[in-house]
Each structure stands twice: as C-alpha cells, then as structure tokens.
Amino acid sequence: MNDERTVAGHLWDYAEQHERYQLAAAQLASYLRELLSDAGIDTFTVEARAKSLLSYRVKSEKTDAAGSPKYVRPAQEIEDCIAARIIVFTKRARSQAVKLLEQTCAVRAPGAVNPGHDKHNGYDSDHLIITAFQDEEVQRRARDLHWFLTVRPGLEVQIRTVAGHAWAEYEHDVRYKTPSDEGQDAVTSGYDALPADQQLLIDQLFVEAGGLRKYLDATFDHIEQVLRPDITNQASHTQPEPDDDLIVIDTPTVALNDTSLLSYLTGRYPDHDLGSERSREFVLECAHRLGLSTVEALDAALQDVDTKRVASLMPYENQPTAVRRLEDDLLARFEEQLIVAALQISTDRGALLEGRLRRLRGKLLIYTVIGVDRLEGRFMTAARTFRELVRYVSEKQGPQEATIPGLVSLKDDLDSGARARQIRTAQGPLWVNSNLSRSAAEVGMVTLLGRLQGTGIRLLRAGDELAASP
C-alpha cells in the first residue's frame, strides 16, 4: 500500500483511462483514412496509437539540462498520448494533407512544424497538434476521440512521404534508445557503443541519405504532376468560362430544392444512404451557382456522365452517400467550375473537391486540345471533347461542316438511342449524340480534325498525341 501512495496521480489516471485511449486512437485512424480518401489524397498507410503506460511514465519523468522536471504538469503538457502517422507518396500529397487538417481541425499554433528544419540531419516530417475537431459529425460518431480531447491538451499527427518514412525509421532504429514494454529501461542500438569518429561518419551518411530522399521525393512529385496536373491555381484564382451549351429545358420543370433533390438522389443512387442535410445544402448551393435551378437542368447536365466509371475512380474508405456520388458526377461534368463555386461557399469543401478532381484527371478527364485558345490546358472527357470540337468546327467552317451522320445533325432527328443533346453556336444550334462510347467519340474527334486543315490543332489523350489536323 505504501508503494501505491508514491505513484503520481496522473499515472494512475493514465492507467485507468488507457483502454479508452486505445479506442480513441482507433477512431482517429478511421477518421483520418476517411478524410484523406474523401479528399482524393492517396496514402500508403494511416496508423494511430495510444502511448503505452511505461512510455508515458518515462516521458513524464524526463528532466532538462539543469535537472529540473521537463513536465511540471504532465497530464496537461504531454501532447502525444495519442499520435497518428500519415504516410503519403509525394510531397504534394503531404502538403495537401497538412492543409486539409489545418482547415478541418483546430490546430495548435503555429500549425505544422518540421523538426528537421532545425536539426539539419535529413529528417523531414510535418508535426501538428490537433486540439479539436470542427465537424460535429465526427464529434458524434467518434465519442471516445472527442472525449479524449476534453481530458488531454491535444493529440499529435505526423505526416511524411514514403521516402521520408524510410529515412526516419532506419535512422531511429540505428541511433535512438527507446523504452521497452517488457520492463527494461531501454533498448540500446550499436550506435552508442561506437567511437565518436564512427558515430560522426554515420551522422554524415544519414545527411547524405537525406539528400537522396529529397531527390526521390522530387522524382515522385514529377511523376504525380504528369499523371495528375495541379489544378489549384486555376481553380482558386480564375472563373472558368461557363458552358454555353447548357441544356434547353422543356416545360414543365421542377424547382431544384431539398425535397426534389431527395427524390432525385433516391432515383439516381438507389443503393446509397442519402447523406446529411448539411451536405445536401452544400450541393444545392453549388448546383444553383452552376445555373442548375431545376431537376430537369440537373439531369440534363449529367446526361453524358458515366456515373459508374466516376464511382470506380473514387475508392472511398466507406461507401459514399448519394449526395457524395452526386458531387463527384458534378465534378466530372463541370470540373473547375464546380470548385470555384464550392470555394465561394466553403474553403474546406472546395479543398476536398480539388483533391478529388486530381483523382479524376489522368483516368477520366484525359483529353486535351492544343491550338484552340479557350481549350488550352483543360482536361476533358471524351464526350465533352467531341462537343467542343463540334462547336469549333461550326464556328470556323460553318454548321454543315460539323455534321457527321449518326453523331451530329442540324436537326433534332438523331436516333432516339442517341440521347441527342443540343449545343448552341453563333451559327445556330446543333444536335450531338451524347450516348457514345469512348472509341466512338474518338472516331468523331478524328473526323472533325480532318476538316480543320492547316490549323495545327492537335488532340492529346493522356499526354500522347491521338490525332492532328492535316
């Protein structure tokens, strides 16, 4: 009994609460995986742990150089009793993950800190202390995690690349002592037994390895940029030209509001939960800013979006709600226009959409047209690219030159299975087959380019030239 009285009260509290800490850590890992997945940020691993009682005790008893306790009030000062580690493939993804957490969580100032900047030893990782979750849904679903942040000052999240992780894991294994849960004071590496000159050599080699890590990070970023070009600057600072072929709707129409949206979601995505009221309000506001004020306009705008293909490119941690599926379909259709609309409503939601658009690019939005100013730098679906070329040929050569039997007509006389879509041009309307396979759309594109002799226009598919005007 006497020994028990000598144990600090915060250690007893930690021991009694540790099981719940472990539950909170599991909820943290689940939350982070879902958040990153929703944002379209690819991860290698996402893990979280609750510090063991022994590790917590060792840390709480640390002293400074003068021998004074480092932590006067350990329960209020130690901020990594729960810690998570996010490993991503590229530095761009790492920056996106940091930005995402800073936008969706309360983060202790000064925000993300990289301890390697002061050490200059090759270490490279962002560390953040999260003190609260702003999303009320997280507070409701992750009750142990929410409770943890009411009894502890915060939790730590580390974000690094796979290259940085490899460096850090090996360096830690070689140079550092760690407490053992089996009761020993420490596990010591062979580094401590080396003479000073050999320790210095290892230190220098790790600095060199840090340089190679930088090169690997830069190479992976280059690969990522080729696969998924960065769209942040375009979306954040410019308002893309609105489509001028948004559908002419026959009356009667149904106003797009929460009631009609619920009905539309049920019909379009019957096997999915509808989603929260807050999410529906957001997508409604986005739709209205895109000029979609009726159910008919919404349905027509999504007519040529391959919703199954879009869904296959969004490997969410959990099955998405119907409203999330609708967001993704709108993203495939409107691209940066949707992001601009979203950023005007919520910077947090806009940032999520930016990441998801990068996921679509390189897989769905793979066509670009070189030589037409308004299309330069835009990534489009096959159907959208075909329509844009129809419009361009009509503008330059006249509507008759843009017609293709079974694909483009001057009249609304295409086969009923074509799901003819009207586009408006300065020379008059055209009707375009919107029910085309990718290969059929490509045949149409090549045909149209053949009518643009001497213009130097080129069509790229995933960065490779598919066709060019003669």
N, C-alpha and C positions, 0 to 999 in steps of 0.2 A: 504493500500500500504506500510506503514511504517513497518508493521509486516512482510510483504513478504520479505523486504530487509534484515531482520535479520536472515532469514533461510539460512543455509550454502548452497553454490552452489552444493556441492556433493549430498545433499539431493534432490535438485531439479532435478539433473541429474538422480538420482536413481528412483525418482517418474516417470519421463518421460520414462525411459527405462524399467520399471518393467514388463510391458506386454511382452516385448521381452525376458526378463529374464525367464519368465514363459514358453515361447515356448522353450527356450534353455534347461530348466530343463526337459521338456517332452522328448526332443530329447536325452538328456543324459540318461534318464531311458531306452528309447528304445534301444540306443546303447549298454548299459551295459547288458541288457537282451539278446540281440543277441550275444554279445561277449561271455558271460558266457555259453550260450546254445551251441554255436559253439565249445566251449572247452570241452563240456561234464560235466560241473560243475553244479550240481543240486542246485537250490536256493529255499528258502522259499518265500522271497519277494525281489524285487528290486524297490526302490522308490527314487524319486528326487523331490526337491522343491526349489523354489526361496524364499529367506528370505523376509518376509513382510517389508514394509516401516517402520513401527513402530519398529519392531525388529532390523532392520538395524540402525535406529536412536539411539535406546537405546545402542546398542553395540558401535556405533561410538563416543558416549559421555562418555564412561567409563574412569575412572581415575585410576592411580596407587596408592600405599600406601601413596605417598607423595602429592597426589592431582593433579599431572600433567596428561595431557591427555594421555591415553594409545595409541591412534592412532593419530599421527600428521597429516598424510595424509590418511584418511580412505579409499578413493577410490583406493589407491594403496596398502593398507596394510591389509584390511579385505578380507580373502580368502574363506569365506564360504557363499558368497551372493547366490551362488548355491551350494547345497550339496546333495549328494546321500547316501543312506544306502543300503548295500547289506547284507541280512541275509541268511546264509547257514546252513546246518545241522551239519557239522562236522568241527573240527579244520583242518583236512587235506584239506577239500574243501576251507576253509578260506585261508590257506597258498597258495593253488593253485590260488585262485582269486587274492591275492596280487601279486604273481609272474607274473600272466598274465597281470595285469595292469602295472606293472613296465616294462614289456617287450614291451607292445604295446602303451604306452603313455609316454610323457615326465613328469616325476615326480620330484617335488622339493626335493632336498637333505634335510635330509638324507634318504628319502624314507618313508616306512611305519613306523609309530610311534604308540606305545601303551601307552596312557596316564596312564593306570592303573599300569604300572611298577613303576611309581614314587609315585602314591597315595597309593598303597598297601591296597586298600579298597575293592577289589573284582571286580573292573571294568576291563573288558577285551575286547578291540576292537582295530583294526588297523585303523589308520587315514592316508590318503595320500592326498597330494595336487597335482592335475594334472594341468600342465601349457600348454599343447598342445597335440593334437592327431597326431600321426605319420602317420596314414593311410590316404592317400589322398582321398580315397573313403568316409571316414567319413567327411572330410572337405567339400566335395561336397554335400553330402546328408543332413548333419546337419548344415545348413548355420548359423542358429541363435546361435547354440552352438559354432561353430568356431568363429563367430563374438564376442561372449561373452569373449572369451579368448584373444581377441585383445584389449579389453577395461578394463578388470579386471585382477588382478595378478594371478588368478587361481581359481579352484573350489575344494571342499573337497569331498572325498569319504570315508565313514566308512564301515568297513567290520567286521562282528561279527557272532557268531553262534546263533542258536535259544536259547540256554541256556544262553549265554551271553546277548542276547537281552532282555530276560525275566528279568534278574537281573537288567540291566541298566534302563529299562522302569519303573520298580517299584521303584527302588532307586531314580530316577529322580522325580517321582511323589511324593514321600514321603519327600524328603529333599530340593528340589530346588525351587526357585522362578522363574517364567517365565513371560515375558511381555504379556499383553493381547491386542489383536487386537481391542477390544471394547473401548480402550481409558484409561483403568485403568493403573496405574503404574505397578502393579504386582499382580499375584495371589499367595497367600501365603499358604503353607501347614501347617498342625497342628504341624509339627516337630519343627518349630521355636518357638512355644508357650510352648514347654516342658521345664522343668528344665534341667540343664546341665547333671545331672546323668542319666536321662532317654534318653536324646539325645545320651549319650555315650553308653547306652545299645543298642539302635537302630543301632549305628555305628558298635558295636561288632557283632550284629546279621547279619548285611549285610556282614561283613567279613566272618562269618560262612557260609552264603548263597553262598558266592564266592567259598568256598571250595566245597560245594555241586555242584556248577556249573562246577567246574573242573572235578569232578567225572562223571557228566553227559556227559560232552564233551568227556572224555576218553572212556566212555562206547559206545557212538555213533561212535567214531573212530574205536573201536574194531569191531563193527557190520559192518561198512563200509569196513574194511580190510578183513573180511570174505567174504563179498559179492563181493568186487572188489579189489583183491590183488594189492598192489602197484607195478607198473612196471617201475618206473622212473629209479632206479639204473640199472636195466637190460638194458634198452634202451639207457641210457646215456653213459655207460662205456664198453659195450660189443657189439661185432658184432655177431649176431646170425648166426648159420650155414645156408648158403643159401640152398634152396631146390635143391635136385639133381634129382627131378622128373619133373622139368620144361619141358614143353611140346616140343616134337619134331614136328617142323612145316613143312608141305609140301609146296613146292614151287608152284606157285609164291607167293611172300609176298609183303606187302605194308609197306613201312617205316613209323614208328610212328613219325609224326611231327604235327605241329599245324593244317595244312589243313586236314590231315587224322583223327586227334583227333576230330576236329569239326564234321566230318561226323560220327564218332563212337559215340560221345555223343548224337547226334541227333537221331541215331537209337536206342541206349540203353535206353535213358531217354527222350522220345519224348515230354513229357508234362512239361518240365522244361526249364527255361532260361539257356543258355549255360554257362554263367559265364564270368568273366573278363579275359582279355588277360594275366594279371599278374598271375591269379590263374591257367590258362592253362599252362603257362610256368613252374610253380612250379610242377604241377602234371606230366608234361612231363619229367622234370629232375628227379623226383622220379622214374618214370617208367624206364627210361634209367639206373639209378643206380641199379634197381632191375633186370636188364638184359632183360627188355621188350623193344626191339628195333623195333618191328613190330606190326601192328594191330593184326595179327594172334596170336602172342605170348600173347598180352594183353588179347584178347578174350578167349584164351585157359586157361590162368591163372585164369580167373574169372568164368570159366565154372561151377564150383560147388558152387559158392557163391549165396546164396538165397538173391537176392538184395531187394526183398520186405520185408523180415524179417529184414535185416540190417536197412532199412529205418524206420521200425516201432520202432526200438530201439533208434532212434535219433530224439527225439521230438524237432526240432528246432523252434525258435520263429517265423520264417517266412519260407516259402517253400524254400528248398535249391536249389541251381543251379545244373545243370547237372554235372559240374566238382566237386562240393562238394559230390554229390552222388557217383561219381567215386572214390574219395578219400576214402570214407567210405567203399566201396566194396574192394578196395585195402587193407585197414586196416584190414578188416575181413579175407582177404586171407593171407597177409604177416605179420601181427601183428608187433612185434618189428623190423623186417627187414625194414618195411616202416618208422618207427620212426627214426631209425638210419640214413636212407637215408635222411629223412626230416631235421634232426638236422644238417647234414653236409651242407645243403643248407641254412636253416634259423632256428635259435633257436626259433623265435617266432612261426613259423608254426609247428615246431616239438613239442613245448609245447602244442599247441592246439590238436595235434594228440594223445599225451599221455593221455589227459583227455577223449578223445573220445574212446580210446581203453579200458579204465576202464569201460565205459558205456557198451561196447560190452561184456566184461567179466562178468560172472555171469548170462548172458542171452543167449548169442550165443556161446561164447568160454567157454564151461563149462566142457570139458573133460580133464582129466589128466591121464597120465600113470606113475605108480610108479614101479621102478625096472629096467627101461631102462635109462641108463645114459643120452643119448642125448635128452631124452624127459622129464627128471625131471624138474619140475617147469614150464612147458609150458602148456598153456591153449589153447585148440584147438576145432574146430568144430567137429561134428560127422563124416563128410566125411573125414576130414584131419586125425582124429584119426584112422579111419579104414585103410586109406592108409599107415599110419606109422606102424600099426601092421602087415599089409600085408608084408611090406618091412622087418620088423624084423623077422617074421616067415620064410621068404625066406632066410634070412641071416643065421639063426640058424638051420633050419630044411631042407632047400632046397626049390626051387620054387614050386615043386609039392605039398608040404605040405601047401603052401599058397593059393592054388586054392580052390574056392568054386563055385559050379555050379550057373551060372547066375550072379555071383558077381566078381569073379577073374578068369582069364584064362591065360594059357601060350601063347595063340594066340589071334590075333585080330578077334575073332569070337563071341563076345558077341552080343546080340540082338541090333539092331540099336537104339532102345529107351534107351539103357543103357548109351549112350554117353561115350563110353569106353575111358579111359584115360591111357596112357602108363606111367609106372613108371620104372625107371632103377634101377637095383640092381647089386651087384657084380657077382651074379649068372646068370644074364640075365634079359631081360625085362619081365614085367607082364602087363596085361591089366585089369584095375579095373573099375567097374561100378561106374560112378560118378553121376548118376541120382537116388540117393537113398533118401528115406525119413529118418528121424532121427531114427525111430524104426527099419527100415531095416538095417541101418548102425550098430545099436547096436546089432542086431542079428549076423551080420558078425563079430563084435568085440568079442562077447562071444564065437563064434565058433573058432576063431583063438586062443583065450586064452586057450581053451580046448586042443590045440595042443602043449602047452608050459608047459608040466608037470614038476613040481619040480623047476620051475624058481622063484616062489614067486612074479610074476608080478601081479599087481592089477590095475584095471581100476576104476577111480572115475568119478562120474557125479555130478557136483555142490558140491563137497566135500564129497559126500556119495559114498560108495563102490557099484559099479554096478556089477562087476564080478572080479574073481581072477583065476589065473591058478591053476589047481588041484595039 
